Amino acid sequence: MVTIEKDVPLPSGNIGARQRVVEQMAIGDSIVTSKNEATLYYYAARRMGIKLTRRKENDEYRIWRIE
């Protein structure tokens, strides 16, 4: 049998490491990472409504916060 519970507060959401980095970036800030990590940062920012752009630099990618 299932018990219905009322007024149980929802725990605060866990923020991932990439989301934490993106959240701390100011517009114009950049980071350098691998291609795979760059993609993960891009999607983390997208879920947060933050815009990033990325460019390849040699074998790594630089990511800038643009909005």
Secondary structure by P-SEA (a helix, b strand, c coil): cbbbbcccccccccccaaaaaaaaccccccccccaaaaaaaaaaaaaacbbbbbbbcccbbbbbbcc
